[in-house]
Amino acid sequence: MTTNRARTVFLLAHTGRPAAIRSAELVVKGLLHSGLGVRVLETEARDLPLPDEVETVREATPECLDGCELLIVLGGDGTLLRGAEFARASGVPMLGVNLGSVGFLAEAERDDLDKVVDRVVSKAYEVEERMTVDVVVHQNGTIVHTDWALNEAAVQKVSAERMLEVVLEIDGRPVTGFGCDGIVCATPTGSTAYAFSAGGPVVWPEVEALLMVPISAHALFAKPLVTSPDSVLAVEMLPHVPPGVLWCDGRRTVELPAGARVEVRRGAVPVRLARLHHASFTDRLVAKFALPVAGWRGAPR
């Protein structure tokens, strides 16, 4: 059913989670009661007990967000990254509600649903842009694949018994080569995701930089590297070695034959995130990882 409300919000949920279904009910009820329209994918609407006023769309395309002022995503990290695909392609800001474990991309937790609805209704949120990366795969001098990522582009080995053999390049110059399980090329947003698990540094979101983090490298010099946001990172797979695979945000994948070259640079299109409050990233980091800060006294007054 199509609504004629002046303001419309798109809702994306992980309907395989009971918590997401309950949360979706509460959010939809609150938005409709306040006079906002709600739009959902037809495939998800089948799993959600939604009133007739909710608009459904059949195709999961960027155009399905036309006329929407906000994309609300309910779920864990995977669902939030799925929402980021919609947000980037449509330009609509994404507001994530974490129903998973960590959820650095989320702005609110499931206990904050009433606050989320109130802030959306009153437009009491700000929008910030998060850097992405564009990814190009070359084979024998020809571009064979293009992609993008909000968190990271990861070149990984396929077979458990054989390492990748790679040479790393930054801004057209070789840096080092070694055998490894893979290489993560990440954004500051992705520094708390796969790159973090691989031993990379945590980078504050407002810092513009690109990261290159080796995974289980068999080498003396295999440290994480932090480069200019204008740098071009490249991972060259040596010829006559086992094939690899490219993963973008852990969602989109393509095989990499021997000799493939993967280039990663700052993305042309950012992802826009809606923010409800001005909590510092430091506080978010401490809360998400439950870091021990007992005994902190702060700066002397």
N, C-alpha and C positions, 0 to 999 in steps of 0.2 A: 504494500500500500504506500502511496506517495503522500507526504505531508506538505503543507503549505506554511510551515512555521518560518519565522524570519531568521532564526538561527538553527543550524544543524550540526550535530556532533557525530562523527563516525566512531563506532565501537568495534574493537577487535579483541577477541578473547580466546583463550585456550580452553575450548569446550570439553576437552578430555579430563579436565580437573573439576571436581565438584565445587571447590572453592571459587573457581572462575565463574561457574554458573550462578552461584549464590551472589557473588559480587556484581555480576552483570545485571541481575534482577534489581539489586539495590540502586545501581547507578542509573539504569534506564528509568526506573520509577521516579527517582529524584529529578532527573533532567526533564522528563515529560511533565511532571507536576509543576515545574518552574517555567514551562512554556517553550522549552527547547525541543527541536526535533532530533530523533535518533535514527541513524542508518546502520545497518549491519549486512554482512554477507549472507546470502540465502543459505549457503551450506552450514553456517553457524547458527542461523535462526532456527533451523530444525531441531537443534539440541538445546535451545534456550526457551524457557516459558515467557514469551514476550507478548505484550498487548498489541492489538491491531494497529495502533497508531505508529508503530515502528516501521520505518521504510526498509525494504530489502532490495539488494542488488545482486544480480546473478554472476557477473564477471568480476573476478579479482584483478582489476586493472587500476592504474593511477586515476583514470577518469571516474572511478566509482566514488572518489572523494570530492568531485566537483561540487562547489557550493558549501563544503564543510569548513568550519573555522578551526576545528581541532580533531585530532585523532587520539582517542583514549584506548590504551592497550592494557589488558588484564592478563597477567601470566608471568612466567619466568623469563630467563635471559633469552631463550630461543624464541619465544613469542615476541619479546621486545625487539629482537633483531629482525624478525619478520615484519613487525610494524615499521621499523626503520626503512625497509624497502619501499613501503607505501609512502612514508613521509618524504623520503628523498625524491621519489619520482613525481609526487604531487605538489611538493612545497608546503604541505600542510604541517603545522607543528604537532609533535607527538608528546603526549603525556602518559608516562608509564606508571602503572600500579603493580608493584612487585608481589607476586604470589609464589615465588620460588625461594631460593636460598639466599643468594647474594644480591643480585639485581642492581648493579651500579648505574645502569641506564634508567632505572625507575626513579620517579620523583616522590612517590608515596607508597605506603604499605597498606595491606588490606584493612587495618584498623582505622585508616584515615579516609574511608570512602565518603563519609558525610562531608568532610572538609573538602575533598576533591570536587564533589558536586557543587558545594557552595562557591568555591573559587572559580569554577568554570562558569557558573551562572552569572556571577558578578564580574567576570572577566578580570579577576584579580590574579593574573599570572603574567609572567614575562617570558619572552622567547629568546633563546640563545642558539647560536649556530655551532655545530660540532664539525670539526674537520673530518674529511673522508680521504680515501686514497683511490686513485684510478690505477688499474692493473692491465698490463699488456703482455701477452705471451708471443714470442717470436720463435719461429722454427725455420732454419735455413734462410734467414733474412726476410721472411714473410710473416706478417701478423696473422696468427691463427686463432686468437681468442682475446677478447677484452672483457673486463669486469670491474668491480669496485668493491670497497669494503668500508664499513664504519669502524670496526675494531681492528681487523688484521687480514692480511693476505699471507697464507702460510704455505711454503713449499715443503712437502713431506715425502718421505720414502714410502714405497708401497709394500715391499716385502720385509718381513721382520728380520730375516737373516742377512740382509745386505744393506750397507749404509749408502746414502747419497754421496756423491763426490761433486763438490761445488766450488766455484770461485765467486767471491763477493766483490761487487763494484759499487763505488759511490761517485757520482758526478763524472762518469766516464773514465775513472781510474780504478785499477784493481787494488783491492785492500789485502785480501788473504784468501787462501783456499784450504779446504779440509774435508774429511769425511764426517758425516753427521746424520742425525735422524731427520733434520729439517731446519728451516730458517723461517722465523716469524718477522714480517714487516708490518709494524703496527703504528696506529695513531696514538696520541695521548689518551683518548677515550679507551682504546684497546690495551693500554698499559696495565690495566687491572684485570685483563682477561687472559687469553692464551699466553701473551708475552710475559705476564706476571708468573704464570705457572712454569714457564721456561727459564725463570731467573732474571727477567728483565727488571728495570727500575720502574717505580711508580711515578708517573708524570702528571702534574696537575693539569686539568683540562684547558685552562687558559694559556698554557704554554704551547706555542706552535712549534712542533718538531715532528720528526719521523724517527721511528725506532727500528733497529735491525737486531734481532735476538736469535742466536744459534740454539738449536735443540740438541743436547747430548753430543756436542762436537768432540771429535777425537783430535785435539790440537792443544798446543800450549797457549796460543793467542786465539781465543774464541770468546771474547768479552762482548756484552751488549754494547751497541753503538747508538748514540743519539745524534742526529744530524739536523741541519737546517730544514725548515718546512719546504724550501725551494729546491732541495736536493733531489736527485733521481737515484733510487736504489735499484740495483740489479743483482739477480741471482742467476748465474750461468751453470747449468748442469753439464758436466764433462761428457764428451762423446764416448760411446762404447761402455756405458755404465747402465745399471738397471733404471727403468723409468721411474718417474715420481708422480706426484699429484699436487695440484693447486687447490687449496680450500680458501674461499672468501667468506669470512664471518662464520665459518663452520656450517654454512648453508648451501653454498654453490660450489661445485667442484668440476675440474677438468683434468684429464690425464696429461702428463708432461713426458714426452718421449726423450730419450737420451739426446743431449745437445740443445735442449730447449733453453730459452732465455726469458726470464720473467722480470719485467720492469715495473717499478712501483713509484708513483709520484703523487703529490698533493692532488686531491680530487677537485674537479671543477665545480661540483655541486655538493654543498654541505647538507647535513641533516639538521633540521630545526627541532629543538626540544623545548617544551613548555616547562617553566619552573614556577613553583608555588611559593617558594621562600628563598631567603638569601643565606641559608646555612652554608658554612664554608666546606670546601672539599676535605679539609683536615678532619672536621667533625664527622663527615660522611665516611671517611676512611676508617676512623676509629670505631664507629658504630658497626659498619659492615663486617670488619674483621675482628670485632670484639678485642681491640688492642688494649693491653694493660697500661693504664695511665694513673693508677693510684699513686698518690704522693706528689702529684704535680701541684706546684704552688703559684705558678704564673710569674709575670714580671713584677719586680718590686714597685710599690707605689710611693 
